[in-house]
């Protein structure tokens, strides 16, 4: 299928989810995750109306950034090594994987202006996933106040890969509740208004539970082996 057709289907699903929980679709940002597709397929996504692109590997990010540059808002959604911060910091609009003080220190050092960061949270507690524990989020954000170039815009998580919808819903709900507690403090360095959660297999549930940014790859642009 063409990306435009895929996007229409995704938007319909988002509309259904928003109707169910009485939200407005304007609250939802679709991030097109293009890590597995070509420049040409990425161009198709931009032509279809996608304005936000997500990459999780530096090599793929560099290639697409050099080609498209300011035509998109850039989200780095993968694990970021501290020593690589200098290579991306002036190119990305959002970092979705802040999960340790050493990384925050390096971002603060390398950037000349505040950087929009999501705190990556391992809500499910799976050893295979990166991120801090849910119970550590508020104290971690407190430690970041000494870094003027860290601007915590929200929280990010990856839900378990499961068909258990109640488990998915609980994961997203726990992150939302934590976000709500932090945002209620009205911290200037951590407004924490956004929730980056939901991917191709679970974004409808994520939207119903409060997601503001959903990261869609295969359902939108396909992959190297499949563009369906």
Backbone as CSV, one residue per row, in Angstrom:
resi,resn,N_x,N_y,N_z,CA_x,CA_y,CA_z,C_x,C_y,C_z
1,UNK,0.827,-1.205,0.000,0.000,0.000,0.000,0.859,1.251,0.000
2,UNK,0.305,2.329,-0.498,0.986,3.610,-0.475,0.957,4.179,0.947
3,UNK,1.969,4.978,1.269,2.032,5.571,2.601,0.799,6.417,2.877
4,UNK,0.323,7.140,1.876,-0.860,7.990,2.071,-2.065,7.154,2.501
5,UNK,-2.217,5.962,1.906,-3.325,5.081,2.289,-3.139,4.568,3.711
6,UNK,-1.912,4.194,4.035,-1.625,3.737,5.394,-1.917,4.837,6.411
7,UNK,-1.519,6.064,6.067,-1.739,7.183,6.980,-3.228,7.429,7.189
8,UNK,-4.002,7.310,6.141,-5.448,7.477,6.266,-6.033,6.443,7.226
9,UNK,-5.575,5.200,7.117,-6.054,4.138,8.019,-5.662,4.433,9.465
10,UNK,-4.435,4.908,9.662,-3.963,5.232,11.007,-4.775,6.385,11.587
11,UNK,-5.013,7.392,10.784,-5.799,8.537,11.250,-7.224,8.141,11.610
12,UNK,-7.776,7.207,10.871,-9.120,6.707,11.192,-9.115,5.996,12.535
13,UNK,-8.084,5.189,12.772,-7.958,4.481,14.052,-7.786,5.467,15.204
14,UNK,-6.984,6.506,14.974,-6.788,7.535,16.001,-8.103,8.252,16.291
15,UNK,-8.859,8.552,15.247,-10.146,9.218,15.432,-11.079,8.359,16.280
16,UNK,-11.108,7.061,16.010,-11.946,6.144,16.786,-11.528,6.137,18.252
17,UNK,-10.211,6.082,18.487,-9.702,6.081,19.857,-10.034,7.382,20.568
18,UNK,-9.877,8.497,19.867,-10.159,9.800,20.470,-11.644,9.958,20.779
19,UNK,-12.490,9.462,19.896,-13.929,9.524,20.149,-14.284,8.729,21.404
20,UNK,-13.610,7.612,21.579,-13.894,6.735,22.708,-13.534,7.390,24.039
21,UNK,-12.436,8.138,24.060,-11.977,8.729,25.329,-12.170,10.243,25.365
22,UNK,-12.931,10.761,24.388,-13.274,12.187,24.360,-12.030,13.080,24.290
23,UNK,-11.158,12.755,23.336,-9.989,13.578,23.068,-10.102,14.159,21.666
24,UNK,-9.249,15.151,21.394,-9.197,15.753,20.075,-7.988,15.181,19.328
25,UNK,-8.163,14.839,18.064,-7.061,14.263,17.305,-5.882,15.225,17.168
26,UNK,-6.124,16.519,17.337,-5.034,17.493,17.238,-4.015,17.325,18.360
27,UNK,-4.389,16.574,19.402,-3.477,16.321,20.520,-2.448,15.256,20.184
28,UNK,-2.622,14.553,19.071,-1.786,13.398,18.758,-0.794,13.738,17.651
29,UNK,0.493,13.513,17.921,1.543,13.668,16.917,1.984,12.290,16.440
30,UNK,1.908,12.081,15.140,2.374,10.818,14.556,3.835,10.984,14.158
31,UNK,4.689,10.156,14.735,6.099,10.137,14.367,6.310,8.967,13.407
32,UNK,6.710,9.275,12.198,6.983,8.220,11.227,8.362,7.637,11.482
33,UNK,8.395,6.374,11.911,9.666,5.719,12.213,10.198,5.096,10.923
34,UNK,11.258,5.679,10.403,11.739,5.335,9.065,13.040,4.539,9.079
35,UNK,13.366,3.925,10.200,14.671,3.277,10.351,14.884,2.117,9.382
36,UNK,13.825,1.480,8.918,13.981,0.310,8.062,13.684,0.574,6.595
37,UNK,13.442,1.827,6.228,13.031,2.091,4.849,13.977,3.061,4.151
38,UNK,13.795,3.146,2.867,14.678,3.928,2.006,14.366,5.425,2.056
39,UNK,15.268,6.177,1.452,15.050,7.607,1.269,13.758,7.841,0.491
40,UNK,13.535,7.024,-0.523,12.359,7.192,-1.375,11.068,6.973,-0.594
41,UNK,11.053,5.950,0.253,9.857,5.677,1.048,9.646,6.790,2.077
42,UNK,10.723,7.301,2.617,10.634,8.411,3.561,10.085,9.650,2.871
43,UNK,10.511,9.891,1.657,9.983,11.004,0.865,8.478,10.850,0.683
44,UNK,8.045,9.635,0.462,6.619,9.379,0.297,5.855,9.736,1.566
45,UNK,6.451,9.447,2.717,5.807,9.788,3.988,5.666,11.294,4.148
46,UNK,6.710,12.028,3.795,6.651,13.486,3.887,5.604,14.053,2.922
47,UNK,5.574,13.493,1.734,4.592,13.941,0.753,3.167,13.661,1.226
48,UNK,2.988,12.588,1.997,1.659,12.230,2.506,1.209,13.140,3.638
49,UNK,2.145,13.895,4.213,1.778,14.825,5.280,2.444,14.579,6.615
50,UNK,3.280,13.544,6.703,4.023,13.305,7.938,5.057,14.413,8.119
51,UNK,5.089,15.026,9.289,6.009,16.130,9.544,7.094,15.765,10.552
52,UNK,6.906,14.639,11.253,7.840,14.216,12.290,8.419,12.853,11.927
53,UNK,9.753,12.756,11.926,10.426,11.505,11.596,11.248,11.023,12.777
54,UNK,11.236,9.713,13.004,11.970,9.117,14.108,12.995,8.113,13.626
55,UNK,14.196,8.189,14.171,15.264,7.239,13.871,15.884,6.763,15.179
56,UNK,16.351,5.508,15.187,16.974,5.003,16.414,18.404,4.528,16.206
57,UNK,18.905,4.669,14.983,20.298,4.323,14.704,20.986,5.538,14.091
58,UNK,22.188,5.831,14.557,22.866,7.037,14.112,23.130,7.030,12.616
59,UNK,23.526,5.863,12.065,23.850,5.811,10.643,22.631,6.168,9.792
60,UNK,21.497,5.554,10.099,20.282,5.850,9.353,19.829,7.279,9.548
61,UNK,20.008,7.791,10.750,19.626,9.171,11.031,20.449,10.134,10.199
62,UNK,21.772,9.945,10.185,22.635,10.841,9.420,22.234,10.868,7.953
63,UNK,21.993,9.687,7.381,21.646,9.593,5.958,20.374,10.386,5.642
64,UNK,19.364,10.188,6.464,18.096,10.857,6.173,18.154,12.339,6.530
65,UNK,18.847,12.664,7.596,18.952,14.074,7.966,19.658,14.858,6.865
66,UNK,20.735,14.323,6.332,21.469,15.020,5.284,20.606,15.212,4.043
67,UNK,19.693,14.301,3.814,18.843,14.391,2.628,17.669,15.353,2.826
68,UNK,17.033,15.291,4.012,15.785,16.037,4.211,15.935,17.287,5.075
69,UNK,16.856,17.256,6.010,17.132,18.390,6.897,15.870,19.027,7.478
70,UNK,15.622,20.313,7.192,14.532,21.044,7.848,13.149,20.704,7.310
71,UNK,13.057,19.773,6.400,11.734,19.383,5.915,10.965,18.583,6.957
72,UNK,11.638,18.134,7.995,10.975,17.347,9.045,11.453,17.806,10.412
73,UNK,10.655,17.488,11.412,11.117,17.573,12.793,11.708,16.211,13.127
74,UNK,12.881,16.203,13.750,13.626,14.966,13.944,13.565,14.492,15.390
75,UNK,13.207,13.231,15.555,13.110,12.607,16.865,14.121,11.464,16.929
76,UNK,15.053,11.538,17.878,15.950,10.394,18.073,15.327,9.516,19.144
77,UNK,14.926,8.310,18.750,14.133,7.459,19.631,14.897,6.248,20.138
78,UNK,16.168,6.129,19.778,16.947,4.979,20.221,17.870,5.327,21.366
79,UNK,18.542,4.292,21.877,19.532,4.495,22.929,20.658,5.383,22.401
80,UNK,20.999,6.396,23.163,22.017,7.352,22.742,23.217,7.266,23.671
81,UNK,24.352,6.892,23.110,25.583,6.843,23.899,26.080,8.257,24.162
82,UNK,26.586,8.474,25.350,27.046,9.814,25.723,28.086,10.347,24.750
83,UNK,28.971,9.469,24.282,30.038,9.925,23.379,29.531,10.305,21.994
84,UNK,28.277,9.951,21.692,27.702,10.280,20.387,26.811,11.531,20.427
85,UNK,26.610,12.082,21.606,25.725,13.242,21.739,26.170,14.383,20.844
86,UNK,27.460,14.621,20.804,27.981,15.748,20.016,27.648,15.618,18.532
87,UNK,27.387,14.413,18.064,27.131,14.192,16.648,25.677,14.432,16.245
88,UNK,24.782,14.499,17.223,23.359,14.653,16.888,22.699,15.881,17.522
89,UNK,23.351,16.462,18.504,22.680,17.434,19.352,22.179,18.663,18.605
90,UNK,22.859,19.058,17.538,22.427,20.238,16.784,21.522,19.886,15.607
91,UNK,21.124,18.617,15.537,20.297,18.155,14.424,18.902,17.709,14.850
92,UNK,18.762,17.217,16.064,17.482,16.665,16.501,16.627,17.713,17.196
93,UNK,15.313,17.526,17.084,14.364,18.401,17.774,13.914,17.803,19.100
94,UNK,13.925,16.467,19.176,13.520,15.765,20.394,14.401,14.535,20.601
95,UNK,14.745,14.276,21.849,15.415,13.038,22.233,14.456,12.266,23.133
96,UNK,14.154,11.033,22.765,13.156,10.244,23.485,13.775,9.252,24.470
97,UNK,15.064,9.304,24.689,15.719,8.214,25.420,16.647,8.682,26.536
98,UNK,16.305,9.787,27.176,17.102,10.237,28.321,16.801,9.343,29.514
99,UNK,17.819,8.634,30.006,17.577,7.668,31.082,18.706,7.583,32.107
100,UNK,19.641,8.531,32.045,20.739,8.491,33.013,21.386,9.868,33.123
101,UNK,21.960,10.121,34.287,22.544,11.426,34.562,23.725,11.719,33.656
102,UNK,24.536,10.714,33.353,25.707,10.936,32.502,25.303,11.435,31.122
103,UNK,24.185,10.937,30.609,23.696,11.397,29.306,23.184,12.827,29.406
104,UNK,22.457,13.131,30.477,21.955,14.491,30.683,23.112,15.485,30.771
105,UNK,24.155,15.089,31.465,25.321,15.957,31.629,25.958,16.261,30.278
106,UNK,26.033,15.255,29.426,26.662,15.436,28.123,25.782,16.283,27.201
107,UNK,24.475,16.056,27.241,23.556,16.875,26.447,23.675,18.333,26.868
108,UNK,23.683,18.554,28.156,23.781,19.917,28.684,25.090,20.580,28.256
109,UNK,26.147,19.808,28.247,27.469,20.321,27.896,27.575,20.667,26.411
110,UNK,26.997,19.822,25.576,27.196,19.954,24.132,26.212,20.910,23.451
111,UNK,25.083,21.158,24.089,24.073,21.992,23.451,24.214,23.454,23.855
112,UNK,23.858,24.330,22.928,23.897,25.763,23.214,22.532,26.298,23.604
113,UNK,21.532,25.433,23.605,20.175,25.841,23.965,19.449,24.652,24.585
114,UNK,18.336,24.880,25.289,17.589,23.776,25.895,17.155,22.745,24.857
115,UNK,17.301,21.477,25.221,16.958,20.363,24.337,15.693,19.690,24.852
116,UNK,14.734,19.476,23.966,13.489,18.799,24.337,13.751,17.311,24.544
117,UNK,13.576,16.854,25.775,13.878,15.468,26.107,12.670,14.757,26.723
118,UNK,12.493,13.508,26.318,11.579,12.604,26.995,12.410,11.698,27.895
119,UNK,11.937,11.484,29.115,12.572,10.513,29.998,12.087,9.128,29.594
120,UNK,13.022,8.213,29.296,12.625,6.856,28.942,12.413,6.044,30.216
121,UNK,11.219,5.458,30.316,10.828,4.731,31.526,10.528,3.279,31.166
122,UNK,11.112,2.376,31.918,10.859,0.948,31.725,9.708,0.549,32.644
123,UNK,8.505,0.861,32.227,7.332,0.633,33.081,7.138,-0.848,33.356
124,UNK,7.359,-1.686,32.344,7.098,-3.119,32.482,8.165,-3.856,33.271
125,UNK,9.328,-3.222,33.460,10.394,-3.864,34.226,11.116,-4.969,33.477
126,UNK,10.959,-5.034,32.173,11.619,-6.076,31.383,13.124,-5.797,31.267
127,UNK,13.920,-6.824,31.471,15.368,-6.660,31.418,15.852,-6.292,30.024
128,UNK,15.088,-6.654,29.018,15.487,-6.382,27.634,15.267,-4.926,27.223
129,UNK,14.590,-4.158,28.064,14.269,-2.772,27.721,15.132,-1.786,28.509
130,UNK,15.449,-0.691,27.850,16.174,0.399,28.509,15.173,1.287,29.253
131,UNK,15.714,2.172,30.081,14.865,3.116,30.796,14.967,2.970,32.303
132,UNK,14.605,4.031,33.001,14.632,3.991,34.458,13.331,3.385,34.964
133,UNK,13.342,2.970,36.216,12.135,2.406,36.810,11.108,3.502,37.072
134,UNK,9.860,3.109,37.064,8.784,4.069,37.263,8.940,4.803,38.595
135,UNK,9.366,4.097,39.621,9.496,4.694,40.949,10.628,5.719,41.034
136,UNK,11.503,5.732,40.042,12.661,6.631,40.067,12.448,7.918,39.262
137,UNK,11.334,8.007,38.567,11.158,9.105,37.618,11.196,10.469,38.298
138,UNK,10.442,10.639,39.346,10.351,11.961,39.970,11.678,12.401,40.582
139,UNK,12.386,11.483,41.218,13.678,11.854,41.803,14.703,12.131,40.713
140,UNK,14.636,11.372,39.612,15.552,11.604,38.492,15.332,12.985,37.894
141,UNK,14.096,13.360,37.710,13.798,14.687,37.163,14.300,15.782,38.098
142,UNK,14.232,15.548,39.384,14.745,16.531,40.347,16.244,16.752,40.169
143,UNK,16.969,15.672,39.858,18.425,15.801,39.680,18.777,16.562,38.402
144,UNK,17.844,16.636,37.471,18.126,17.288,36.190,17.999,18.802,36.247
145,UNK,17.485,19.329,37.338,17.239,20.770,37.441,18.529,21.588,37.391
146,UNK,19.675,20.944,37.638,20.957,21.667,37.606,21.497,21.805,36.188
147,UNK,20.812,21.204,35.228,21.268,21.254,33.832,20.327,22.157,33.025
148,UNK,20.708,23.396,32.796,19.808,24.354,32.143,19.426,23.981,30.711
149,UNK,20.200,23.124,30.063,19.891,22.757,28.684,19.099,21.458,28.568
150,UNK,18.610,20.954,29.684,17.718,19.797,29.675,16.299,20.284,29.927
151,UNK,15.451,20.107,28.944,14.053,20.527,29.038,13.193,19.276,28.918
152,UNK,12.669,18.812,30.045,11.904,17.567,30.068,10.472,17.837,29.616
153,UNK,10.188,17.449,28.381,8.862,17.712,27.819,7.874,16.583,28.097
154,UNK,8.391,15.420,28.492,7.462,14.320,28.737,8.160,13.026,29.091
155,UNK,7.369,11.959,29.114,7.858,10.622,29.431,7.635,9.706,28.231
156,UNK,8.500,8.716,28.101,8.418,7.763,26.994,8.526,6.344,27.539
157,UNK,7.773,5.423,26.936,7.937,4.015,27.277,7.649,3.142,26.078
158,UNK,8.163,1.912,26.152,7.829,0.858,25.191,7.090,-0.223,25.963
159,UNK,5.886,-0.514,25.529,5.072,-1.507,26.223,5.558,-2.917,25.876
160,UNK,5.188,-3.903,26.678,5.537,-5.291,26.350,4.933,-5.682,25.006
161,UNK,5.622,-6.565,24.289,5.072,-7.063,23.028,4.142,-8.228,23.372
162,UNK,2.863,-7.914,23.476,1.894,-8.904,23.945,0.524,-8.611,23.338
163,UNK,-0.306,-9.639,23.317,-1.695,-9.466,22.876,-2.617,-9.178,24.052
164,UNK,-2.048,-9.129,25.255,-2.831,-8.875,26.463,-3.158,-7.373,26.525
165,UNK,-4.334,-7.015,26.073,-4.689,-5.597,25.998,-4.763,-4.937,27.367
166,UNK,-5.153,-5.671,28.371,-5.242,-5.085,29.707,-3.852,-4.766,30.250
167,UNK,-2.874,-5.613,29.941,-1.498,-5.344,30.361,-0.963,-4.108,29.645
168,UNK,-1.252,-3.994,28.365,-0.839,-2.811,27.613,-1.478,-1.560,28.196
169,UNK,-2.758,-1.643,28.465,-3.482,-0.496,28.994,-2.922,-0.084,30.361
170,UNK,-2.617,-1.057,31.185,-2.066,-0.762,32.512,-0.701,-0.084,32.392
171,UNK,0.115,-0.558,31.464,1.437,0.038,31.259,1.325,1.506,30.880
172,UNK,0.476,1.795,29.919,0.295,3.175,29.473,-0.340,4.040,30.558
173,UNK,-1.272,3.466,31.299,-1.957,4.222,32.344,-0.983,4.618,33.457
174,UNK,-0.099,3.706,33.830,0.874,4.000,34.883,1.800,5.144,34.477
175,UNK,2.183,5.146,33.213,3.043,6.238,32.748,2.279,7.554,32.756
176,UNK,1.030,7.516,32.330,0.217,8.738,32.323,0.040,9.285,33.736
177,UNK,-0.223,8.428,34.691,-0.415,8.874,36.070,0.855,9.514,36.622
178,UNK,2.006,8.958,36.253,3.277,9.535,36.688,3.489,10.893,36.022
179,UNK,3.185,10.971,34.736,3.274,12.251,34.027,2.396,13.309,34.683
180,UNK,1.189,12.906,35.051,0.261,13.860,35.657,0.798,14.414,36.973
181,UNK,1.416,13.561,37.765,1.977,14.022,39.052,3.091,15.034,38.821
182,UNK,3.925,14.753,37.838,5.051,15.653,37.573,4.576,16.970,36.975
183,UNK,3.683,16.903,36.005,3.218,18.130,35.362,2.463,19.027,36.330
184,UNK,1.832,18.427,37.339,1.092,19.228,38.315,2.019,20.105,39.165
185,UNK,3.297,19.769,39.194,4.266,20.562,39.952,4.648,21.844,39.219
186,UNK,4.342,21.898,37.933,4.607,23.082,37.103,6.076,23.522,37.192
187,UNK,6.956,22.575,36.948,8.389,22.849,36.969,8.798,23.512,35.656
188,UNK,9.514,24.601,35.730,9.902,25.306,34.507,10.841,24.471,33.648
189,UNK,11.685,23.669,34.278,12.636,22.843,33.530,12.036,21.508,33.105
190,UNK,10.873,21.182,33.632,10.247,19.890,33.333,8.726,20.020,33.295
191,UNK,8.193,20.704,32.278,6.731,20.814,32.181,6.061,19.455,32.034
192,UNK,6.762,18.528,31.379,6.339,17.128,31.304,4.863,16.996,30.888
193,UNK,4.544,17.562,29.761,3.162,17.529,29.282,2.905,16.407,28.280
194,UNK,3.960,15.835,27.721,3.789,14.858,26.641,3.971,13.416,27.115
195,UNK,3.404,12.503,26.344,3.569,11.063,26.569,3.902,10.413,25.234
196,UNK,5.126,9.927,25.097,5.553,9.217,23.895,5.365,7.727,24.161
197,UNK,4.277,7.186,23.657,3.990,5.764,23.886,3.008,5.281,22.830
198,UNK,3.178,4.037,22.442,2.347,3.462,21.398,3.108,3.302,20.104
199,UNK,3.063,2.081,19.556,3.723,1.772,18.292,2.697,1.097,17.380
200,UNK,3.164,0.526,16.282,2.239,0.005,15.284,1.224,-0.984,15.847
201,UNK,1.631,-1.793,16.818,0.752,-2.859,17.315,-0.147,-2.435,18.471
202,UNK,0.088,-1.248,19.047,-0.677,-0.910,20.252,-1.042,0.575,20.361
203,UNK,-0.915,1.324,19.269,-1.094,2.780,19.379,-2.530,3.185,19.683
204,UNK,-3.515,2.383,19.282,-4.894,2.753,19.589,-5.128,2.757,21.095
205,UNK,-4.619,1.734,21.780,-4.750,1.684,23.238,-3.966,2.827,23.871
206,UNK,-2.790,3.107,23.339,-1.966,4.195,23.879,-2.692,5.528,23.790
207,UNK,-3.345,5.779,22.663,-4.101,7.027,22.502,-5.242,7.081,23.506
208,UNK,-5.932,5.972,23.688,-7.031,5.934,24.653,-6.543,6.217,26.072
209,UNK,-5.265,5.891,26.343,-4.714,6.093,27.680,-3.905,7.383,27.807
210,UNK,-3.916,8.230,26.766,-3.321,9.555,26.927,-2.105,9.879,26.092
211,UNK,-1.676,8.997,25.210,-0.486,9.279,24.387,-0.647,10.590,23.623
212,UNK,0.434,11.344,23.541,0.452,12.548,22.706,1.349,12.341,21.484
213,UNK,2.324,11.440,21.597,3.231,11.129,20.501,3.251,9.614,20.313
214,UNK,2.876,9.159,19.112,2.914,7.733,18.821,3.964,7.489,17.748
215,UNK,4.703,6.397,17.883,5.838,6.106,17.010,5.453,4.946,16.081
216,UNK,5.148,5.277,14.826,4.606,4.289,13.911,5.591,4.011,12.778
217,UNK,5.997,2.760,12.670,6.903,2.354,11.607,6.218,1.494,10.569
218,UNK,6.108,0.189,10.839,5.628,-0.760,9.833,4.222,-0.458,9.337
219,UNK,3.338,-0.015,10.199,1.969,0.272,9.760,1.884,1.498,8.853
220,UNK,2.921,2.323,8.897,2.918,3.548,8.103,3.778,3.424,6.850
221,UNK,5.040,3.090,7.044,5.980,3.082,5.915,6.457,1.690,5.534
222,UNK,6.020,0.664,6.260,6.481,-0.684,5.966,7.903,-0.897,6.453
223,UNK,8.618,-1.789,5.800,9.999,-2.099,6.167,10.771,-2.457,4.911
224,UNK,12.033,-2.830,5.083,12.844,-3.193,3.926,12.255,-4.389,3.180
225,UNK,11.685,-5.291,3.938,11.187,-6.526,3.327,9.721,-6.462,3.003
226,UNK,9.017,-5.476,3.604,7.585,-5.373,3.351,7.156,-3.923,3.426
227,UNK,6.359,-3.498,2.508,5.864,-2.120,2.512,4.357,-2.108,2.681
228,UNK,3.821,-3.114,3.340,2.373,-3.231,3.556,2.023,-2.647,4.912
